[in-house]
Amino acid sequence: MSDPAPKMALLASNAASAQEAEKLLRARYSFVEVEEADLIVALGGDGYLLHILRERLSLGEVCPVFGMNRGTVGFLMNEWRIDGLIERIGRAKRFTVKPLEMTVVTDDGETISHHAINEVSLLRETRAVRLSSSTPRERRMSAVSSSGAPPPCTGKERSLLSARRRGSRSR
């Protein structure tokens, strides 16, 4: 006897191709609300998949996501196909995403933590910043201070940087 089909929720980005795919899947398969789901099927691009993962993380809810590309890039997504969805999900290789955690201490001494999936960006209002990077097992980068100004460079380095910005290659 085979395992029962997972309770699936279906989420689609605002892209026209994702909206059309959502209609087709809803006509063929049964879906439940996200709160009741064992699995989320996401239709969109990589940005939409990352959005869903961040949203679930912020809610403290862990739920597998099976993404199908109906966006622009889709590097992280599975190929879009309407047929055999449940079988494809059953054969999919599972992997665990380990989110990043950024902890910031403000000038006022306030500590703020934030989780991220694939990158952390820090926007600041002052010119100076002090950064360090670590994992649970090791410190990756000791504290680095920066004024926000580019480092000094020689004339040759400056011309190489200018050439790269213009898209040409220097020999």
C-alpha positions as CSV (number, residue, x, y, z in Angstrom):
1,M,0.0,0.0,0.0
2,S,1.4,3.4,-1.0
3,D,1.7,6.4,1.3
4,P,-1.2,8.9,1.1
5,A,-0.6,12.0,-1.0
6,P,0.7,14.9,1.1
7,K,-1.6,17.7,2.0
8,M,-0.4,20.4,-0.4
9,A,-0.8,24.2,-0.5
10,L,-0.4,26.1,-3.7
11,L,1.2,29.5,-3.9
12,A,1.8,31.5,-7.1
13,S,3.7,34.7,-7.8
14,N,1.9,37.6,-9.6
15,A,3.6,36.7,-12.9
16,A,1.1,35.9,-15.6
17,S,2.7,32.5,-16.3
18,A,2.5,31.6,-12.6
19,Q,-1.1,32.6,-12.4
20,E,-2.0,30.5,-15.4
21,A,-0.1,27.5,-14.0
22,E,-2.0,27.9,-10.7
23,K,-5.4,27.6,-12.5
24,L,-4.2,24.5,-14.3
25,L,-2.9,22.8,-11.2
26,R,-6.0,23.7,-9.1
27,A,-8.2,22.1,-11.8
28,R,-6.2,18.8,-11.6
29,Y,-5.1,18.4,-8.0
30,S,-6.5,19.1,-4.5
31,F,-4.9,21.8,-2.4
32,V,-5.4,22.9,1.2
33,E,-4.7,26.2,3.0
34,V,-1.1,26.9,3.9
35,E,-1.8,26.4,7.6
36,E,-3.0,22.8,7.0
37,A,-0.3,21.8,4.5
38,D,2.4,19.2,4.8
39,L,4.1,20.8,1.7
40,I,3.9,24.0,-0.3
41,V,4.0,24.0,-4.1
42,A,5.4,27.3,-5.2
43,L,5.0,28.7,-8.7
44,G,7.3,31.6,-9.7
45,G,11.0,32.3,-9.9
46,D,13.9,32.1,-7.5
47,G,12.9,35.4,-5.9
48,Y,9.4,34.1,-5.1
49,L,10.8,30.9,-3.7
50,L,13.2,32.9,-1.4
51,H,10.2,35.1,-0.4
52,I,8.2,32.1,0.7
53,L,11.1,30.6,2.6
54,R,11.8,33.9,4.4
55,E,8.1,34.2,5.2
56,R,7.9,30.7,6.7
57,L,11.0,31.4,8.7
58,S,9.7,34.6,10.1
59,L,6.6,32.8,11.2
60,G,8.6,30.1,12.8
61,E,7.0,27.4,10.6
62,V,9.0,24.7,8.8
63,C,7.3,23.3,5.8
64,P,8.9,21.7,2.7
65,V,8.6,23.7,-0.5
66,F,8.5,22.2,-4.0
67,G,9.1,25.1,-6.4
68,M,8.3,25.0,-10.1
69,N,9.7,27.6,-12.4
70,R,7.2,30.1,-13.8
71,G,9.4,33.1,-13.4
72,T,12.5,34.6,-15.1
73,V,15.5,32.8,-13.7
74,G,14.4,29.6,-11.9
75,F,17.9,28.4,-11.0
76,L,16.6,27.1,-7.7
77,M,13.3,25.8,-9.1
78,N,12.1,22.5,-10.6
79,E,10.9,22.4,-14.2
80,W,7.3,23.3,-14.8
81,R,5.1,20.3,-15.7
82,I,1.5,19.7,-14.8
83,D,1.7,15.9,-15.1
84,G,2.8,13.6,-12.3
85,L,3.2,16.3,-9.6
86,I,2.7,13.9,-6.7
87,E,5.1,11.4,-8.1
88,R,7.7,14.2,-8.8
89,I,7.4,15.4,-5.2
90,G,7.9,11.9,-4.0
91,R,11.1,11.5,-6.0
92,A,12.5,15.0,-5.2
93,K,15.8,15.1,-3.4
94,R,15.2,16.8,-0.1
95,F,17.7,19.2,1.4
96,T,17.7,21.4,4.4
97,V,18.2,25.2,4.1
98,K,20.2,26.6,6.9
99,P,19.4,30.2,7.3
100,L,21.9,32.9,8.1
101,E,21.4,35.0,11.2
102,M,22.6,38.6,11.4
103,T,23.0,40.2,14.7
104,V,23.5,44.0,14.8
105,V,24.4,46.2,17.8
106,T,23.4,49.8,17.2
107,D,25.3,52.8,18.4
108,D,22.6,53.0,21.2
109,G,23.6,49.4,22.3
110,E,20.3,47.9,21.0
111,T,20.8,44.3,19.7
112,I,18.7,43.4,16.6
113,S,18.7,39.9,15.1
114,H,17.4,38.9,11.7
115,H,17.3,35.7,9.7
116,A,18.1,35.4,6.0
117,I,18.1,32.6,3.4
118,N,20.8,33.5,0.8
119,E,22.3,36.9,1.8
120,V,22.4,39.6,4.4
121,S,22.5,43.2,3.4
122,L,23.3,45.9,5.9
123,L,22.2,49.5,5.2
124,R,23.6,52.1,7.5
125,E,23.1,55.8,8.1
126,T,26.6,56.6,9.2
127,R,29.8,56.3,7.3
128,A,31.6,54.0,9.7
129,V,30.8,50.3,10.2
130,R,32.5,47.5,12.1
131,L,31.8,43.9,10.9
132,S,32.6,40.4,11.9
133,S,31.5,37.1,10.6
134,S,31.2,33.7,12.3
135,T,29.6,30.3,12.1
136,P,28.7,28.2,15.2
137,R,32.1,26.4,14.9
138,E,34.4,29.2,13.8
139,R,35.0,32.9,13.4
140,R,35.2,33.6,9.7
141,M,36.2,37.3,9.8
142,S,37.4,39.2,12.8
143,A,36.1,42.7,13.3
144,V,36.8,44.9,10.3
145,S,36.3,48.6,10.4
146,S,35.5,50.8,7.4
147,S,34.7,54.4,6.8
148,G,32.7,53.5,3.7
149,A,35.3,55.1,1.5
150,P,37.0,53.0,-1.2
151,P,40.5,51.8,-0.2
152,P,43.4,53.8,-1.6
153,C,44.8,52.3,-4.8
154,T,47.6,53.0,-7.3
155,G,47.0,54.6,-10.7
156,K,47.2,51.2,-12.5
157,E,44.6,49.6,-10.1
158,R,42.4,52.6,-10.7
159,S,42.6,52.2,-14.4
160,L,41.8,48.5,-14.1
161,L,38.8,49.3,-12.0
162,S,37.6,51.9,-14.5
163,A,38.1,49.5,-17.4
164,R,36.0,46.8,-15.6
165,R,33.2,49.3,-15.0
166,R,33.1,50.1,-18.7
167,G,33.0,46.4,-19.6
168,S,36.3,46.3,-21.3
169,R,39.2,44.0,-20.5
170,S,42.7,45.1,-19.6
171,R,45.7,43.1,-20.7
